[in-house]
Amino acid sequence: MKSGNPVCRCAWATTEPNIAYHDSEWGVPEHRDRALFELLILEGAQAGLSWSTVLKKRENYRAAFDHFNPESVVRYDDAKVAELLANPGIIRNRLKIGAAIGNARAFLAVQEEFGSFDVYIWRFAGGKPMQNAREPGEPLPARTPESDAMSRDLLSRGFKFVGSTICYAFMQAAGMVNDHTTDCFRYAALARGGKAHG
């Protein structure tokens, strides 16, 4: 419970930008391919860092990565990589930037094979949000059998920075799982099938 505020939230959402993200996005089913690509790249960028660090740089990422248009990102050359590595508004990690470009290539291949990334990725949740009932204070898992399966498949398709822990965070972000605690004001709305993006 946030001090002075009657709204009960998940324990991790205590300061901005986490609060706004928790209240409007986290756990909401996402089906737009470009938004899913954004989440995939940002979750990979988070590796070893906090999610709030990534959220604070999100608008900078959108500007730097052509609003996460995979058809643009896939064409990035050495000069563009050098430009990104010099951009203080994003996480300047050569491996993560290279992974974003390679992931755009793999993403487009998945779209070609399945018709959309959405159709492909939601198979790992059985096509609809998995409804958990986390009690307050219950630790969230770092990975699940579903995220293990997603990670293996993404890696086999050439994606990078898609370990099982990153995949589970992606599933939470994309609303493939509802991990809001049962006392959180967002839990019931999403358990009832809250409004999806897409």
C-alpha positions in Angstrom: 0.0 0.0 0.0 1.5 3.3 -1.0 1.6 5.7 1.9 -1.2 8.3 1.8 -2.8 6.5 -1.1 -5.7 4.0 -0.6 -4.8 2.2 -3.9 -3.2 -1.2 -3.2 -0.5 -2.1 -5.7 2.0 -4.9 -6.2 5.0 -4.4 -3.8 7.4 -3.4 -6.6 5.4 -0.5 -7.8 6.3 2.2 -5.2 7.9 5.0 -7.2 7.7 6.4 -10.7 8.0 5.3 -13.4 7.1 1.9 -12.0 3.7 3.1 -10.7 2.5 4.4 -14.0 3.8 1.3 -15.8 2.2 -1.0 -13.3 -1.1 0.7 -13.4 -1.5 1.0 -17.2 0.6 -1.7 -18.9 2.0 -4.5 -16.8 0.0 -7.7 -17.3 -2.3 -6.2 -20.0 -2.5 -8.6 -22.9 -0.4 -7.2 -25.8 -1.0 -8.4 -29.4 0.5 -5.6 -31.5 3.7 -7.0 -33.2 5.7 -3.8 -32.9 4.9 -3.4 -29.2 5.9 -7.0 -28.7 9.2 -6.3 -30.5 9.7 -3.3 -28.2 9.1 -5.4 -25.1 11.5 -8.1 -26.3 14.3 -5.6 -27.0 13.7 -3.7 -23.7 13.6 -6.9 -21.6 16.9 -7.9 -23.2 18.4 -4.5 -22.5 17.4 -4.9 -18.8 19.6 -7.9 -18.3 21.7 -7.1 -15.2 19.9 -3.8 -14.6 16.6 -2.7 -13.0 13.4 -2.4 -15.0 13.0 1.2 -13.7 16.3 2.1 -15.4 15.0 0.8 -18.7 11.6 2.6 -18.2 13.4 5.9 -17.7 15.2 5.4 -21.0 12.2 4.1 -22.9 11.4 7.2 -24.9 15.1 7.6 -25.8 15.1 4.0 -27.0 12.0 4.6 -29.1 13.7 7.6 -30.8 17.0 5.8 -31.2 15.5 2.6 -32.6 13.0 4.0 -35.1 10.1 3.4 -32.7 11.1 -0.3 -32.7 10.2 -0.9 -36.4 12.0 -4.2 -37.0 12.2 -3.5 -40.8 14.3 -0.4 -39.9 16.4 -1.9 -37.2 17.4 -4.9 -39.3 19.1 -2.5 -41.7 21.4 -0.9 -39.1 25.0 -0.8 -40.2 28.3 -0.2 -38.4 27.8 3.6 -38.5 24.4 3.3 -36.9 25.8 1.0 -34.2 28.6 3.6 -33.5 25.8 6.3 -33.2 23.9 4.1 -30.8 27.0 3.4 -28.7 27.5 7.2 -28.4 23.9 7.8 -27.3 23.8 8.6 -23.6 20.0 8.2 -23.6 20.1 4.4 -24.0 22.1 1.5 -22.4 25.3 1.6 -24.4 26.2 -2.1 -24.5 27.6 -3.4 -27.8 26.3 -6.9 -27.2 22.8 -5.7 -26.4 22.7 -3.3 -29.4 24.0 -6.1 -31.7 21.3 -8.4 -30.3 18.6 -5.9 -31.1 19.6 -5.9 -34.7 19.9 -9.6 -34.9 16.6 -10.0 -33.1 14.9 -7.8 -35.7 16.1 -10.2 -38.4 14.8 -13.2 -36.5 11.6 -11.4 -35.7 10.9 -10.7 -39.3 11.5 -14.4 -40.1 8.9 -15.4 -37.5 6.4 -13.0 -39.0 7.0 -14.5 -42.4 6.5 -18.1 -41.0 3.5 -17.5 -38.7 1.9 -14.5 -40.3 2.6 -12.4 -37.1 4.9 -12.6 -34.1 1.7 -12.4 -32.0 0.4 -15.7 -33.3 3.8 -17.3 -32.7 4.6 -16.0 -29.2 1.2 -16.4 -27.6 1.3 -20.2 -28.2 3.6 -20.4 -25.2 0.8 -19.2 -23.0 -1.8 -21.4 -24.7 -3.2 -18.5 -26.6 -4.7 -16.6 -23.6 -3.4 -15.0 -20.4 -2.4 -17.5 -17.7 -4.2 -16.4 -14.5 -2.1 -16.8 -11.4 -3.3 -16.0 -7.9 -0.2 -14.6 -6.2 -0.7 -13.9 -2.5 0.8 -10.6 -1.1 4.4 -11.2 -0.2 4.6 -14.4 -2.3 7.8 -14.3 -4.4 7.4 -14.3 -8.1 9.2 -17.1 -10.0 12.2 -16.1 -12.1 11.2 -18.7 -14.7 8.6 -21.3 -15.5 8.3 -24.3 -17.8 6.5 -22.0 -20.3 9.3 -19.4 -20.3 11.9 -22.3 -20.6 10.1 -23.5 -23.7 9.9 -20.0 -25.1 13.5 -19.3 -24.5 14.6 -22.6 -26.1 12.5 -21.9 -29.2 13.6 -18.2 -29.5 17.3 -19.2 -29.2 16.9 -21.9 -31.8 15.6 -19.2 -34.2 18.6 -17.0 -33.6 17.3 -14.6 -31.0 19.8 -13.3 -28.4 19.3 -12.1 -24.8 16.2 -14.4 -24.5 17.1 -16.6 -21.5 14.3 -18.0 -19.5 14.3 -15.3 -16.9 14.1 -12.6 -19.6 11.3 -14.5 -21.3 9.3 -14.7 -18.1 9.6 -11.0 -17.5 8.5 -10.6 -21.2 5.5 -12.8 -20.5 4.5 -10.7 -17.5 5.0 -7.4 -19.4 3.0 -8.7 -22.4 0.1 -9.9 -20.3 0.7 -13.5 -21.1 0.6 -14.1 -17.4 -1.3 -12.2 -14.7 1.2 -11.9 -11.8 -0.5 -9.1 -10.0 -1.0 -10.1 -6.3 -4.5 -10.8 -5.3 -4.8 -7.7 -3.2 -3.6 -5.4 -6.0 -6.3 -3.2 -7.6 -5.2 -4.4 -11.0 -5.6 -8.1 -10.3 -9.3 -8.5 -10.5 -9.7 -6.5 -13.7 -7.1 -8.5 -15.5 -8.4 -11.8 -14.1 -11.7 -10.9 -15.7 -10.0 -10.4 -19.0 -9.1 -6.7 -18.8 -8.8 -4.7 -22.0 -6.0 -6.0 -24.3 -3.7 -3.9 -26.4 -4.2 -4.9 -30.0 
